[in-house]
Structure formats: C-alpha cells, structure tokens
C-alpha cells in the first residue's frame, strides 16, 4: 500500500492524500521526503529500511508484487500504470469495484486495448534517462585483480542494474588496450597506469581515457624460481631476468622501485621483460626467467605447481597500493552517460562485496571455472583468503594479501606518473594534477558512492609511505629528484 | 603384392603407435616416489606436480580428456567457454574466408604477372619484399588500422595465403608451353579466351599446388593468430588451456589441429588430381 503498489490489485489503495499513501496529506509527505536525503523514493524506504540502505539491505529479496527499489524501470512502469488507472476511474472506489468484478489480468488487458500503456511506459522511460544500450562487452585479463569485473557476471551485479554484459577474456594488456581503443570493448579491466599512459599518448596514440574505479589493492607478489631460495636479498640478484606483465603496470614500477631501493639498477643490473601473465609460470619452469612480479593467481600457481616460491607480497612494499583498474574511454561516457552510470554502480557494488573477507570463498568458487579464470579453485581461494602455501614449506596467513577498494585517489595517479617520468617512459614536463583529475574520476566516485549509501573518503589525494620513504603528491618532481637511481 | 604391402604398412603403423604409447606411458610414471614429506595442511594447498607427480600427462589421461571433448563437442557455456567443435568451426571459417579472398586476388594477379613480362619485372621487387614477412607481424598493424580483431585475423590469413598462390600462378602461367600459345595465336583466339581455355587448364596443376601450400600455411597461422587476439577458435582454446597449464587439453587440441590440417590438405590434393593432365 505504498507508492509502488500494484494498481491492478483491488486491495490496494491508491488515493490517500499523498502520492505514496504513507501520509495523511501532502504537507506531511513533503516533510518526510525532505528529511531523507532528498531521495525520491525515501518516504517509502524510511518505514521499512534505513534511509540510506546498505548493500546487504539492498540485495535482500523484495515482495513479489512490488518492484525492487533498484529497478527504476519497473518503478517507472508502475507509476505510469497508477497514473492511467487514476485517470480512468476517477475514484478509488470505482477502480476497486471494477477490478473485483473482472479481475486484475482482464482489467490490464482491457485497458491496454483502449490506452497504449506500453507506449506511455516507453515514453516515460526515455525522459527519465534510460540506458542508452544494455548489451555491453567488457574485457578482462584472467587474473584475480579482475575479480569484481568477473564476479559481477556470475553473481548478477550487472543484471541488477539492467545490463546484459559479456565479459570477454583477453590474452594480454596490449590486446586489451587495442580492443578498447578500437571500440570492441565498451569498458575493460586495465592496469592503473594504462589509462594515464593512453591519455598521455605513451605507447599508443593519445586518446582521452578515464579510470572511474580501482579494482584491487595489494594482491601482487614477487615470485622466484625454487633454485634461488637462498638468495633472498635483492643485492644478490645481479644478472637476474625478471618478468612483468606490461610496461605501464604497477608491477613494473613496484619491481623497479623495490630493487632500486636495494641499490640495484633495474635497467643495468637486471633484465626486465614483458610477458603475459599466463606465460609466466611456463617461463619460470623453463628457467627463461629467474622470477617475476606478477598478478595472482600466477604467483600462487607457481607454488602450486612446485616451480617457485613467494619471495614477497607487494603489500609489504607499499601497503594498499593500487593495482588494476576499471577503465572506459571518455567517448563511451559522453555517448552513454546512463549506461556508464549503471556499469559504474555495478562495479562499485561488486568491489564492495569483494572487500568483505567473509565473501571471498564464495567468490573464488564463482570465478574459477573455465569461462572466467580457468584455474584450480584452491589456487584462487588461497589468493583471495590470504591463507596460502609460500612454496618453502610453510602456510602463511595474510588476510590483506589482496583487497578491494574502488576509490581512485588522484595521488595514486600522481605517484604512477612520477615513476613513469623517473624511468623515462615519459619525457618533459608532466602536468600531474590536471591529468590525474582528468583520468582518475575520484570526485565522480565520491558522488556515486554517496548515492549508493557508501561512505567514500572525503579527500581525493593523500600522502603515502613506500618502503619508509614519504611521497607527497604536491611535489612529484622533487620526489623524483630525491632518488639516486633514475633515468631523468 | 600391392594389397599385401598396404596390409603390412598398416600393421607397421599400428605397431609404431603402440610402441609410442607404451614408451609415453612408462616415461611419465614417477615410480612411487612421492617427493619430500609435507605438512598435511601445506600439502592440501599444493598441486600434484609439487608433490612429485609428473608434469606431463600419460596417454590414459589424454585419452579420457579426448573422449570428454569428442562426446560433447558443441556445448556453449558462455563467451569464454565453448566446446572444441565450435572452436574448430570458428577457426575453419576464418581460414576458409581468408583463403577464398586470397585466391580471388592472387589468381587474377598471378595471371597478370605471368602473362606480362612488364608487370612481372615491375611487381617482382614488391612480391619479394612482402613474401617473407611473417603474417603475424601484420597483426598489430591490422588491429590498429582495421580496429576489429575478427577482421584482423581474417586479414592475417589472407596475407599469408596470398603469396604462394600468387607466385605459383605466375610461374604456372609463365611456363605454359610456347607451342600451345603459338597455336592459339595462329587460330586468332582472343586473349581472354586464350587465358581461360589454354593457359588456365595448362597452369591449373601448378596453381593447385600453390593453393595447397597456402591452405597449409593458413592453418598454421590461424592457431597463432587466435592465441594472440583470443575470443574464439582453436588457438584461443590452446591459449585458455595454457593459461591453466593444462597440458592434457593442449595435447588434445594439438591432435585435432593435426587432423583438420591433414583433412584440408587431402581435399586440395584430391582437387589437384582432378585438374592434372598427362602430356
């Protein structure tokens, strides 16, 4: 008996002084509306749920004859039906009498004959900002970093926002970038430095790209071949061959940072090669590389197959560093603002769901099959739960081995650009703050997360401490200067 | 005598196969050595290989996997997980399409080059430079300019199938016996009729040889191309199984790739026999 009751049910009351049926008159209704964050559906929600529903509350099942509050299309249809019923019958007594006499279904059919209900619904849907397209292709590289993007498919987060998304497995980052640039993918899983590099034209033609959300934080590791199990000090690594998944990756920048802090020049003392993640274990087995800093599950997979051991988790280099990203072109956002918003929300909701450690086992089960990661479930579960074999004979428990936090701080972008400049991937002056604000959509994320009832951080930039050295996003050039090993 | 030779060769083939399987079976046995002792909690997190199992599957495992794929070749469990039959069909479709387009371009162009010494001299340097380029080297360029991975992989097939057909057609056309051409000249046959009724049948066996080489190369290249761009096809299947380090499935895929390649070759060899002639 609320705003969205079925008008074809003879037992509901549509007319009761205010549009939602909860208050005696409009004055009371307005008072209630204003008090609940101005949400248009809040007066109903206030009675049954907290004013700002948490994610768990949102995902609870709704009664059958009322549309879910997330399903704005269904809500809108219901509104149109109600308006038509009110217009036809004039009073509630007439409507209920008619429905009792002929039944709801017959009434619907009869009224559809004389009044174009579907057309009215479609018109209303257009004006409220309907999804420009619902069929989307989202690319991913099969690694646990992509967990939110992947799990949103089997676990129904895309569907919930009215999207029919195909998640397409991609062989590597270069292909993912090219397929995104060519428009085959509407949005894609990328590495956090990639949208910056694409926007700046490093390694590809400059195209405005955006990163609405970070996928995962932490979640990488340095894996070494078992034969090096006594060489745990990076100073002993001279002449080693390392692999990273892509030039413009946190993996590359973290590995360079880590060895450089130990006095090893990443360009002269060791060799760093680019290998697609799936090929890393095979190359490590063949001793083509001595180790790698790569995304999981390929660190754990090397342990699982008895090829290597986990030397160090990247969270111990920089706690809560960003890693992978959900990225879309500026063009896609401009052309499909509503679709993008729905996609953005489904990703944030999936990421938030993944950040709850009690959900990790369930997620591991959902994303391990052939259609997604195609890995043994125990490998994925070891990565996500943080209870894992280290390859040297002991079981480690690191619950924050991988974590999920969608918020794209501008300071992350500035750090990444500082490293791109430090290692010579970009030359000349870099307009750090402008590019960071253009590509990392932190302010949009704040707004959307608040709308969803989440609490985003209030600041979009912060200082970091990486291996004991402070990084201040306000002075990136001085930060680069402070390193002994650099290419500038 | 011929029949008994065939029977003996068949027996020898079967024996060779059995010997091969037996050697394979015993080579991957690890002989009860379970490797270093492990803490049970740790062992539960480790794979078979780490516990002393062989990294290579035995013939029984491959056989079981093969049967699994043959018994359900056309399942479709989402965009990244389809049956091996569907994947092979995707690859074959791409190869045939790229091959047909290449034939449509290469054969007329080959006629032109073969019949006209002027064109032969003018185009020869280009053909010589373009011919040895690995078709996969075109892939990034194709992806960048065509902006569609599906069309790009067909383009790669086209470009690799083009050269053997073009060169063989030109060679076949150029080496048609002068007497036959002179006879047709004496009889005042038009040049189009000469091309279709004299040169084409005379050069057909050479052209067919070129086509046979082309389809072989195209089938080789499609696997690599699909491993690069992913999505669908037998190359993607191999890549996806490599991703999971599943040697068993890769061996099955290798077997299928070999069988299909052999079938393609047999079909073109059969067509080649149809156009062959005795002088």
Interface residues (C-beta under 8 A of the other chain):
Chain A: X142 X166 X167 X168 X169 X170 X171 X174 X175 X178 X179 X181 X182 X183 X184 X278 X279 X281 X282 X285 X301 X303 X304 X305 X306 X369 X370 X371 X372 X374 X375 X376 X378 X379 X382 X387 X388 X389 X393 X394 X395
Chain B: X38 X39 X41 X42 X44 X45 X46 X47 X49 X50 X51 X55 X77 X78 X79 X80 X81 X140 X143 X144 X147 X148 X149 X227 X228 X229 X230 X231 X239 X240 X241 X242 X243 X244 X245
